[in-house]
């Protein structure tokens, strides 16, 4: 009996889809699709980091249309089944699995201990990105200039501050691709019915920033003022956030009249962001979700190099004046976020619609 284990549909332990649907065996299957390359992406990262790495999938599939793509990550649910053939949660079983496969191309875009140690252990004809040195630290996998560039910007603040390349351009160059405005890949979950007035322009205010860099937090009184001003201008205003922002958003809603529906699992949160015409946010997961949904965005930035972020011409980055010098600092002694006034943000939102 002929068994074609190099087929996209072949499972190895259970019947494949063509067999279950049509009773095909390999020798007479009209749906046979040969795997020509096996590519493994290791981008473990936070959800936002995973989302902003997805443009590489467009270029990989364009260059290698019959490639079978694996992706190892802590956030497999955010990835599209249409673009990633095997989404791998970080587990011992999956790590052992990928160690036994011979890949055509291994792409390691994280520099954390797990990712770089795996890059040394996985068999592949070609490897791009980062690996581990003899001291257990990250280093570029090759002498490729783009790998060195991204590595050096991560370890020297002065070099990072001078960087003029955005993240997507950097990772495209690591993979020797040319960036041509390839968009994020973010699929919409099933439709959720929200009590929102769609006769108005809808502004989403994402009030949190995560726990790592709280220097990005904006004052509650500023959120309240902005929400009130937007409502007076005739906009529909909804508050966005997670469990950490729940009490804050209840307060802002009560004081301003903005709508707050609560905090939700990721897919419902994506659905809610999709209702917005504009999203106002610090550099967070919500920012990348909004970009992925092709929303207009207003981004607060204080502690990062703004060149790192690419908005596809659909938004604006607001920074305090004078610029904050607390580069990648968890706490800002100057409270630079307070220098970004609600009036400035309101003006920028109104301008986006022009």
NORBELKA-V811477 format. One record per residue. N is the residue number from 1. RES is the residue in three letters. PHI is phi in whole degrees, 0 to 359 (NA if undefined). Layout:
<<N,RES,PHI> <N,RES,PHI>>
//
This chain:
<<1,UNK,NA> <2,UNK,276> <3,UNK,235> <4,UNK,259> <5,UNK,281> <6,UNK,264> <7,UNK,265> <8,UNK,304> <9,UNK,272> <10,UNK,294> <11,UNK,256> <12,UNK,94> <13,UNK,234> <14,UNK,222> <15,UNK,299> <16,UNK,279> <17,UNK,298> <18,UNK,300> <19,UNK,290> <20,UNK,295> <21,UNK,278> <22,UNK,234> <23,UNK,76> <24,UNK,295> <25,UNK,252> <26,UNK,303> <27,UNK,291> <28,UNK,238> <29,UNK,280> <30,UNK,271> <31,UNK,257> <32,UNK,304> <33,UNK,228> <34,UNK,284> <35,UNK,281> <36,UNK,260> <37,UNK,220> <38,UNK,247> <39,UNK,236> <40,UNK,247> <41,UNK,255> <42,UNK,248> <43,UNK,222> <44,UNK,283> <45,UNK,15> <46,UNK,292> <47,UNK,303> <48,UNK,300> <49,UNK,295> <50,UNK,295> <51,UNK,301> <52,UNK,282> <53,UNK,268> <54,UNK,299> <55,UNK,304> <56,UNK,296> <57,UNK,297> <58,UNK,299> <59,UNK,286> <60,UNK,297> <61,UNK,291> <62,UNK,292> <63,UNK,280> <64,UNK,227> <65,UNK,298> <66,UNK,254> <67,UNK,276> <68,UNK,255> <69,UNK,256> <70,UNK,257> <71,UNK,219> <72,UNK,264> <73,UNK,201> <74,UNK,280> <75,UNK,232> <76,UNK,296> <77,UNK,295> <78,UNK,280> <79,UNK,274> <80,UNK,274> <81,UNK,295> <82,UNK,282> <83,UNK,243> <84,UNK,244> <85,UNK,281> <86,UNK,220> <87,UNK,271> <88,UNK,244> <89,UNK,292> <90,UNK,287> <91,UNK,223> <92,UNK,301> <93,UNK,299> <94,UNK,289> <95,UNK,295> <96,UNK,296> <97,UNK,299> <98,UNK,291> <99,UNK,290> <100,UNK,264> <101,UNK,262> <102,UNK,264> <103,UNK,265> <104,UNK,279> <105,UNK,213> <106,UNK,251> <107,UNK,241> <108,UNK,245> <109,UNK,251> <110,UNK,251> <111,UNK,240> <112,UNK,276> <113,UNK,304> <114,UNK,296> <115,UNK,298> <116,UNK,289> <117,UNK,290> <118,UNK,292> <119,UNK,298> <120,UNK,279> <121,UNK,262> <122,UNK,268> <123,UNK,276> <124,UNK,202> <125,UNK,291> <126,UNK,224> <127,UNK,229> <128,UNK,227> <129,UNK,113> <130,UNK,224> <131,UNK,220> <132,UNK,247> <133,UNK,265> <134,UNK,289> <135,UNK,257> <136,UNK,80> <137,UNK,251> <138,UNK,286> <139,UNK,209> <140,UNK,297> <141,UNK,287> <142,UNK,217> <143,UNK,269> <144,UNK,299> <145,UNK,301> <146,UNK,292> <147,UNK,294> <148,UNK,295> <149,UNK,301> <150,UNK,292> <151,UNK,292> <152,UNK,291> <153,UNK,293> <154,UNK,277> <155,UNK,246> <156,UNK,231> <157,UNK,300> <158,UNK,295> <159,UNK,289> <160,UNK,298> <161,UNK,294> <162,UNK,273> <163,UNK,293> <164,UNK,245> <165,UNK,261> <166,UNK,277> <167,UNK,304> <168,UNK,294> <169,UNK,301> <170,UNK,299> <171,UNK,286> <172,UNK,298> <173,UNK,293> <174,UNK,301> <175,UNK,270> <176,UNK,61> <177,UNK,251> <178,UNK,260> <179,UNK,280> <180,UNK,234> <181,UNK,68> <182,UNK,300> <183,UNK,278> <184,UNK,300> <185,UNK,245> <186,UNK,216> <187,UNK,272> <188,UNK,282> <189,UNK,286> <190,UNK,307> <191,UNK,299> <192,UNK,241> <193,UNK,273> <194,UNK,251> <195,UNK,276> <196,UNK,233> <197,UNK,275> <198,UNK,278> <199,UNK,283> <200,UNK,250> <201,UNK,289> <202,UNK,254> <203,UNK,248> <204,UNK,263> <205,UNK,252> <206,UNK,268> <207,UNK,271> <208,UNK,256> <209,UNK,207> <210,UNK,81> <211,UNK,264> <212,UNK,282> <213,UNK,237> <214,UNK,288> <215,UNK,298> <216,UNK,269> <217,UNK,288> <218,UNK,262> <219,UNK,297> <220,UNK,303> <221,UNK,295> <222,UNK,287> <223,UNK,299> <224,UNK,297> <225,UNK,298> <226,UNK,298> <227,UNK,299> <228,UNK,299> <229,UNK,296> <230,UNK,295> <231,UNK,297> <232,UNK,296> <233,UNK,278> <234,UNK,97> <235,UNK,270> <236,UNK,269> <237,UNK,242> <238,UNK,236> <239,UNK,262> <240,UNK,241> <241,UNK,166> <242,UNK,256> <243,UNK,300> <244,UNK,296> <245,UNK,262> <246,UNK,301> <247,UNK,295> <248,UNK,302> <249,UNK,290> <250,UNK,299> <251,UNK,295> <252,UNK,298> <253,UNK,297> <254,UNK,296> <255,UNK,276> <256,UNK,247> <257,UNK,91> <258,UNK,293> <259,UNK,278> <260,UNK,223> <261,UNK,262> <262,UNK,111> <263,UNK,251> <264,UNK,221> <265,UNK,300> <266,UNK,307> <267,UNK,292> <268,UNK,291> <269,UNK,298> <270,UNK,299> <271,UNK,300> <272,UNK,291> <273,UNK,300> <274,UNK,295> <275,UNK,286> <276,UNK,276> <277,UNK,271> <278,UNK,224> <279,UNK,241> <280,UNK,256> <281,UNK,200> <282,UNK,283> <283,UNK,286> <284,UNK,214> <285,UNK,304> <286,UNK,299> <287,UNK,300> <288,UNK,290> <289,UNK,296> <290,UNK,297> <291,UNK,297> <292,UNK,297> <293,UNK,270> <294,UNK,62> <295,UNK,271> <296,UNK,285> <297,UNK,225> <298,UNK,244> <299,UNK,249> <300,UNK,275> <301,UNK,224> <302,UNK,235> <303,UNK,253> <304,UNK,248> <305,UNK,283> <306,UNK,295> <307,UNK,295> <308,UNK,292> <309,UNK,254> <310,UNK,243> <311,UNK,254> <312,UNK,58> <313,UNK,72> <314,UNK,245> <315,UNK,184> <316,UNK,212> <317,UNK,256> <318,UNK,254> <319,UNK,236> <320,UNK,289> <321,UNK,241> <322,UNK,289> <323,UNK,299> <324,UNK,290> <325,UNK,258> <326,UNK,273> <327,UNK,291> <328,UNK,51> <329,UNK,260> <330,UNK,296> <331,UNK,230> <332,UNK,254> <333,UNK,293> <334,UNK,270> <335,UNK,49> <336,UNK,297> <337,UNK,300> <338,UNK,291> <339,UNK,279> <340,UNK,271> <341,UNK,272> <342,UNK,305> <343,UNK,297> <344,UNK,294> <345,UNK,294> <346,UNK,301> <347,UNK,300> <348,UNK,295> <349,UNK,296> <350,UNK,301> <351,UNK,295> <352,UNK,300> <353,UNK,279> <354,UNK,274>>
//
